[in-house]
Amino acid sequence: MKVITANRLTDGRVIYRTSDGQWSPHLAEAQPLENEAAENALAIAEGEFGIAVGPYLIDYTEGEPGGQKWRREGIRLAGPTAGTTRTLGAA
């Protein structure tokens, strides 16, 4: 199975394509698709503008990203692996 993921245009958050053709930030709401249906749905998502940036397919297994890209997708879903603030020293 596969799901379509992308980044939301307005804030860069990870989003997933749902069964009603909308986008959700929740992987549990993603529509699992078989290979050919997934390719067709991806082509539709790629042709839509204004909500999602860079849609692509990921393997999906029981509510979790799977396959070879599982580590990358887990990081995308959870957020940065390092702190997002930085202290600058005195000049």
C-alpha atoms as a printed R data frame, in Angstrom:
   type eleno elety resid chain resno       x      y       z
1  ATOM     1    CA   MET     A     1   0.000  0.000   0.000
2  ATOM     2    CA   LYS     A     2   1.008  3.595  -0.551
3  ATOM     3    CA   VAL     A     3  -0.149  7.033   0.570
4  ATOM     4    CA   ILE     A     4   0.457 10.452  -0.936
5  ATOM     5    CA   THR     A     5   2.377 12.944   1.154
6  ATOM     6    CA   ALA     A     6   3.481 16.522   0.529
7  ATOM     7    CA   ASN     A     7   4.241 19.730   2.370
8  ATOM     8    CA   ARG     A     8   1.572 22.351   2.991
9  ATOM     9    CA   LEU     A     9   2.275 25.483   0.945
10 ATOM    10    CA   THR     A    10   1.406 27.944   3.714
11 ATOM    11    CA   ASP     A    11   3.683 26.623   6.468
12 ATOM    12    CA   GLY     A    12   5.675 23.643   5.165
13 ATOM    13    CA   ARG     A    13   4.009 21.104   7.466
14 ATOM    14    CA   VAL     A    14   3.746 17.477   6.361
15 ATOM    15    CA   ILE     A    15   0.311 16.597   4.977
16 ATOM    16    CA   TYR     A    16  -1.324 13.456   3.579
17 ATOM    17    CA   ARG     A    17  -3.971 12.978   0.887
18 ATOM    18    CA   THR     A    18  -7.314 11.725   2.244
19 ATOM    19    CA   SER     A    19  -9.991  9.595   0.577
20 ATOM    20    CA   ASP     A    20 -12.105 12.688  -0.183
21 ATOM    21    CA   GLY     A    21  -9.239 14.370  -2.058
22 ATOM    22    CA   GLN     A    22  -8.417 16.790   0.751
23 ATOM    23    CA   TRP     A    23  -5.176 17.087   2.735
24 ATOM    24    CA   SER     A    24  -4.675 16.255   6.417
25 ATOM    25    CA   PRO     A    25  -1.718 16.641   8.789
26 ATOM    26    CA   HIS     A    26  -2.636 13.258  10.298
27 ATOM    27    CA   LEU     A    27  -1.183 10.084   8.783
28 ATOM    28    CA   ALA     A    28  -4.107  8.103  10.223
29 ATOM    29    CA   GLU     A    29  -6.437 10.017   7.874
30 ATOM    30    CA   ALA     A    30  -4.385  9.237   4.749
31 ATOM    31    CA   GLN     A    31  -5.979  7.115   2.036
32 ATOM    32    CA   PRO     A    32  -4.040  3.869   1.492
33 ATOM    33    CA   LEU     A    33  -3.909  3.011  -2.220
34 ATOM    34    CA   GLU     A    34  -2.758  0.091  -4.324
35 ATOM    35    CA   ASN     A    35   0.016  0.744  -6.863
36 ATOM    36    CA   GLU     A    36  -1.934  1.751  -9.995
37 ATOM    37    CA   ALA     A    37  -4.567  3.708  -8.055
38 ATOM    38    CA   ALA     A    38  -1.768  5.425  -6.140
39 ATOM    39    CA   GLU     A    39  -0.050  6.519  -9.367
40 ATOM    40    CA   ASN     A    40  -3.333  7.899 -10.744
41 ATOM    41    CA   ALA     A    41  -4.115  9.777  -7.511
42 ATOM    42    CA   LEU     A    42  -0.580 11.176  -7.446
43 ATOM    43    CA   ALA     A    43  -0.980 12.522 -10.992
44 ATOM    44    CA   ILE     A    44  -4.134 14.338  -9.880
45 ATOM    45    CA   ALA     A    45  -2.438 15.725  -6.754
46 ATOM    46    CA   GLU     A    46   0.529 16.944  -8.811
47 ATOM    47    CA   GLY     A    47  -1.851 18.887 -11.059
48 ATOM    48    CA   GLU     A    48  -3.449 20.787  -8.178
49 ATOM    49    CA   PHE     A    49  -1.897 24.039  -7.052
50 ATOM    50    CA   GLY     A    50  -2.263 26.232  -3.991
51 ATOM    51    CA   ILE     A    51  -2.337 23.718  -1.107
52 ATOM    52    CA   ALA     A    52   0.412 21.105  -1.375
53 ATOM    53    CA   VAL     A    53   4.017 21.300  -2.562
54 ATOM    54    CA   GLY     A    54   5.918 18.332  -3.993
55 ATOM    55    CA   PRO     A    55   3.472 15.447  -3.528
56 ATOM    56    CA   TYR     A    56   4.951 11.949  -3.762
57 ATOM    57    CA   LEU     A    57   4.156  8.362  -2.782
58 ATOM    58    CA   ILE     A    58   5.439  6.595   0.310
59 ATOM    59    CA   ASP     A    59   4.998  3.003   1.390
60 ATOM    60    CA   TYR     A    60   2.394  2.608   4.111
61 ATOM    61    CA   THR     A    61   2.092 -0.251   6.590
62 ATOM    62    CA   GLU     A    62  -0.512 -0.324   9.372
63 ATOM    63    CA   GLY     A    63  -0.581  3.406  10.039
64 ATOM    64    CA   GLU     A    64   3.172  3.967   9.799
65 ATOM    65    CA   PRO     A    65   5.452  5.009   6.973
66 ATOM    66    CA   GLY     A    66   7.178  1.900   5.711
67 ATOM    67    CA   GLY     A    67   9.612  0.677   3.127
68 ATOM    68    CA   GLN     A    68  13.057  2.020   2.444
69 ATOM    69    CA   LYS     A    69  12.134  5.643   3.205
70 ATOM    70    CA   TRP     A    70  10.695  4.888   6.660
71 ATOM    71    CA   ARG     A    71  13.367  6.786   8.603
72 ATOM    72    CA   ARG     A    72  13.080  9.915   6.484
73 ATOM    73    CA   GLU     A    73   9.292  9.872   6.673
74 ATOM    74    CA   GLY     A    74   9.366  9.342  10.436
75 ATOM    75    CA   ILE     A    75  11.560 12.423  10.796
76 ATOM    76    CA   ARG     A    76   9.309 14.460   8.486
77 ATOM    77    CA   LEU     A    77   6.290 13.462  10.560
78 ATOM    78    CA   ALA     A    78   7.900 14.144  13.963
79 ATOM    79    CA   GLY     A    79   9.703 17.353  13.049
80 ATOM    80    CA   PRO     A    80  13.320 18.509  13.325
81 ATOM    81    CA   THR     A    81  15.843 16.239  15.036
82 ATOM    82    CA   ALA     A    82  17.855 19.171  16.372
83 ATOM    83    CA   GLY     A    83  16.874 22.286  18.270
84 ATOM    84    CA   THR     A    84  15.340 25.108  16.292
85 ATOM    85    CA   THR     A    85  16.765 27.983  18.360
86 ATOM    86    CA   ARG     A    86  20.308 29.222  18.341
87 ATOM    87    CA   THR     A    87  22.101 31.520  20.768
88 ATOM    88    CA   LEU     A    88  24.567 33.909  19.219
89 ATOM    89    CA   GLY     A    89  27.684 34.909  21.129
90 ATOM    90    CA   ALA     A    90  28.650 38.499  21.875
91 ATOM    91    CA   ALA     A    91  30.489 40.253  19.060
